[in-house]
Amino acid sequence: MPKKKQQYNNLIDHRYGLFMTKESFDLDIMYGREWLKKDNVQEINLYKVNIIETKSHSLYGQAKASDKKYFSPVRLSALIIVESNVNKNYGDEKGGIARNDTGNLIANIFIKELEEKNIDINRGDIIEYNISGQKNRYYEVENAQDVVDSSDKTRAGFEVFYKQVISVPVKEDIVPFLQETK
């Protein structure tokens, strides 16, 4: 009886061995994580929204900033990019109250670390980061990039190994728990 023709190629199985093995890939990831922790120390605190204790609107399911509750922070190693500052006006675009703050924060986090800490990052979570050592700044996760399958997040197109999270700056008075930590 003839073999049934396979309808797809498992690219991971076919690519490993051609350029590298699974063990050498894992070794590269281990080296990258060690570099991030020891040589390029950049860490963030992640505050996850506690959706059970957060009071939300009965119809829409949304919560006011003052009603949100958060879990204790989780420290994560990440490769951080803080974009250039922006000057925004609130209210009238031409003459409203000016707010000068940092740009967006982009955090690249190894998926292995997220798995080890049994945590995921979702839209609405808060990231705390102190770039200058003088002031903690807070960012709300805007894009958690839940679909990580893209070539730019792989090692030579083999396997996805990091997640990129894009966050926007928030002021301390927006998130009530930040006032309690001072």
C-alpha positions in Angstrom: 0.0 0.0 0.0 1.5 3.4 -1.0 2.4 5.9 1.7 -0.1 8.7 2.2 1.5 12.0 1.0 2.2 14.5 3.7 0.2 17.7 3.0 2.5 20.0 4.9 6.2 20.3 5.8 7.1 20.8 9.4 9.6 23.6 8.8 11.1 23.5 12.3 12.0 19.8 11.9 13.4 20.3 8.4 15.4 23.5 9.3 17.1 22.1 12.4 20.1 20.2 11.5 20.6 22.2 8.3 22.0 25.2 10.1 21.8 24.4 13.8 20.3 21.9 16.2 17.7 22.4 18.8 20.5 22.3 21.4 22.5 25.0 19.7 19.4 27.2 19.4 18.7 26.8 23.1 22.3 27.6 23.8 22.0 30.8 21.8 18.9 31.8 23.8 20.7 31.0 27.1 23.6 33.2 26.1 21.2 36.0 25.1 19.4 35.8 28.5 22.6 35.8 30.4 23.8 38.9 28.5 20.6 40.7 29.2 20.7 39.9 33.0 24.5 40.4 33.6 25.9 42.8 31.0 22.9 44.9 29.8 20.9 45.1 33.0 17.5 46.4 32.1 14.5 45.4 34.2 10.9 46.4 34.3 8.2 45.9 36.9 5.0 44.5 35.4 1.7 45.3 37.3 -1.0 42.9 36.1 -4.6 44.1 36.3 -6.6 42.0 38.8 -9.8 41.6 36.9 -11.5 39.8 39.8 -11.2 42.7 42.2 -11.5 45.5 39.6 -14.9 47.1 39.7 -16.2 47.3 36.1 -19.2 48.7 34.4 -22.0 46.1 34.4 -23.0 46.8 30.8 -19.7 47.6 29.1 -17.2 45.7 31.3 -14.8 48.7 31.4 -13.3 50.1 34.5 -12.4 53.6 35.5 -8.7 54.1 36.4 -9.7 54.8 40.0 -11.5 51.4 40.2 -8.7 49.2 38.8 -6.8 46.9 41.2 -3.4 45.4 40.4 -1.4 42.4 41.5 2.0 42.8 43.1 4.7 43.6 40.5 6.7 41.0 38.7 10.3 41.9 37.8 11.3 41.0 34.2 14.5 41.4 32.3 13.9 43.1 29.0 15.7 44.9 26.2 14.2 48.4 26.5 13.8 51.2 23.9 12.3 54.5 25.0 11.3 56.5 22.1 12.0 60.3 21.9 9.9 62.6 24.0 6.7 64.0 22.7 4.9 67.2 23.6 1.1 66.7 23.6 -1.7 69.1 24.2 -4.8 68.1 26.1 -8.1 69.7 25.2 -7.7 72.0 22.3 -4.9 70.7 20.0 -3.5 74.2 19.5 -3.8 75.7 23.0 -4.7 73.1 25.5 -2.6 72.1 28.5 0.8 71.0 27.4 2.3 67.7 28.6 5.9 66.8 27.9 6.8 63.2 28.6 8.9 60.4 27.2 7.8 58.6 24.1 6.5 55.0 24.0 8.4 52.3 25.8 9.2 49.2 23.7 10.1 46.1 25.8 11.5 43.0 24.1 11.2 40.1 26.5 12.3 36.5 26.1 9.3 34.1 25.9 11.2 31.6 28.0 11.3 34.1 30.9 7.5 34.7 30.6 7.0 30.9 30.7 9.3 30.4 33.7 7.4 33.1 35.6 4.1 31.8 34.4 3.0 35.3 33.3 1.7 36.9 30.2 1.4 40.6 29.3 -1.9 42.0 28.2 -3.2 45.3 27.1 -4.0 47.6 30.0 -1.2 46.2 32.3 1.2 48.8 33.7 5.0 48.7 33.2 7.3 50.6 35.6 10.7 51.6 34.4 13.4 54.0 35.6 15.9 54.9 32.8 17.8 57.7 34.6 17.8 56.2 38.2 16.1 59.3 39.4 12.4 58.8 38.6 10.1 55.8 38.0 8.1 56.3 34.9 4.9 54.3 34.2 3.6 53.0 30.9 0.3 51.3 30.0 0.6 48.4 27.6 -1.1 49.4 24.4 0.1 46.5 22.1 1.0 43.2 23.7 1.6 41.5 20.3 -0.2 38.3 21.2 0.6 36.9 17.8 4.4 36.6 17.9 4.8 34.5 14.7 6.8 36.9 12.6 10.3 36.5 11.2 11.8 39.5 13.1 11.2 37.7 16.4 13.0 34.5 15.4 16.6 33.4 15.2 17.4 32.9 11.5 13.8 32.2 10.8 13.7 29.1 13.0 11.7 29.6 16.2 10.1 32.6 17.9 12.1 33.5 21.0 10.9 36.9 22.2 7.8 39.1 22.5 7.7 42.8 21.9 5.4 44.9 24.0 4.6 48.6 23.2 3.5 50.8 26.0 2.4 54.5 26.2 3.4 56.8 29.1 0.8 57.5 31.8 1.0 60.0 34.6 1.1 58.9 38.2 -2.4 60.3 39.0 -4.0 58.1 36.3 -3.3 54.9 38.1 -4.3 55.1 41.8 -2.0 52.4 43.1 1.0 54.5 42.1 0.1 57.2 44.6 0.0 54.6 47.4 3.6 53.4 46.6 5.2 56.8 47.3 
